[in-house]
Amino acid sequence: MLKAGDVAPDFTTVLDDETIFTLSDWHGKKHVILYFYPSDFTRGCTTEACGFRDTHAAIEAQDAIVVGVSPDSTESHRRFRHEHGLPFLLVADTERKVIGLYDVARTFAIAKTKRVTYLIDKAGTIRNVYHHELAIGRHKDEVLEGLKSINKMSEQD
């Protein structure tokens, strides 16, 4: 996995709504919460996605966007977003390129990717990495605290 202080690898991909997303397009504009999850519609992944949904307004208030990544298809992502009212973007990384860039692939497991969240600041630097395979509900709270910390430090500069 990548670590805090690393430059976030740039990528361009297609989102579930068929629009193009390039990470570097957000540099200087928003912090990016890039979270990787194994699969749409599983209990743990649904819990995690709904946690980000439920804290979405607070995340936006911290000048950040959420982007979820899994190897599921765009069609699966569209159904997942619709069924659970997810207000954020989902990347259908069917070829596992982004998963590879961020070193979160699982090779010999049922889950297709590790459950990892990267907090990327506006400059494109990874500020925090959250890796909780079982404590799924912790990501959203830790991300909010991380965002608040980044913004507080920015205010002091």
N, C-alpha and C positions, 0 to 999 in steps of 0.2 A: 504494500500500500504506500501511497504517497504520504508525506508528513507535513505538519505545520511549517511554514517558511518556504516550501517548494512553490515554484511558479506553476499555476494550474495549466495543464496542457490544453491548448486551444483545439477546438473541433467544430465542425459544421455538420449538421444532421437535419433530418426531417422530423417534425413533431407530429403528434397524433392528429392535429388539425390540418396536416399537409403543408404547413408553413416551414420555412427554413430557419434554423436557429444556429447562430454562431456565438460561441461563448465570448469571444473578444469584442463583439458588438456591445456588450454590456459594461466593458471597462470604462470607468469614469462616470457611469450612470447609476448602477445598482450593485449591491452585494448579491452574490448568487449562492443559494443553498442548492447544492447538487447532491441529490440523494439517490443511491443505488439500492434496488430491492429485487428479490428473486422473481416474483411473478404476480400478475394481476389476480385478484379474486381469492387469494389465499388468506387465511385468517390473520396471520401476522402482518402481511403486506397491506391488507385492508385497514387494520388497526393503525399502522404507521401513516398511511395516506390520509386517513380521516383525522389523525392528530395534526398533521400539517394543514389540513383543511380548516380544522377548528381554531387554529392559531394563525391562520392566513392574514387576517386583518392586523394582528400584532406584528407579524413579520413584515408586512408592507409598510407599517408605521416606522419600522427600523430601516427603511429604504432598501429593501431586499426583495428578490423574487425567488420562487421555488421551482426547481426543475427536477422531475423524477425520471430515473433511467432504469429500464429493465429490458431483457431480450425479447419481450412479448411483441406482437405485431401492432401496427397502428390501429387496426380494427379492434383488437382486444383492449388497447388503451382507450379508444373512444367509448367503448361500452363501459369500461371501468370508471372513467371520469363521469360519464352520464349517470350511471347507477348510484354513485356515491357523492355526486355534486362537487367534484374536485375543481377548484378554481385556478389551478396551476398547470403548467406545461408538463407533458410526458414525452420522453424520447423512446422511440421503438428501435432499440439497438440490436436488431435481429442478427447482424453480422458480428456483434460483440466488439466493435472497434473502440467505442468510448469506454466500455468495461475494461478493455485491455489497456488503454491509455492511463486509466486511473488505478490499474493493478488491483481490481476487485473480483476477478474471475475465480470461480471454483472449478477445479478440474474433475475431482472424483467425489462429487456429492450430488444429492438430489437437487438442491438449490443451485440455480444457474449463476448466481452472483452473491457475493457477500453483502450483508446489510451495512452499508457504510454511507455516512453523510459527510460531505466536504463543505466547509464554510469558506467561501472565496470572497475576498474583499474587492472593492472597486478597482484596485490596481491589478487584479488578477493573481494575487498571492493567496495560497491556502493558509488560512489563519487558524483553523481548527479541524480536527478529524474526529468523528464520532463513530465508533464501531461497537455496536451492541447487537449481537445475534439474538439474544433472548429478552433483554430489557428494552423492548421495542418502543415503549412509551417515553423513554428518556430523551430520544433525539430531539423532539420538538422543543422541550424545555431547555435543553442544553444549547440548542441553536439560538433560541431567543436570548439567553444569557450571553452567548458569544457575540451576537449582534449588538447588544447593548454595550458590551465592553469595547468593541471596535468603535462604535459611534461616540462613546464617552472619550476615548483616546483621541479621536479626530477633533472633538470640540476643544480639547486642551492644547492641540497643536497650533 
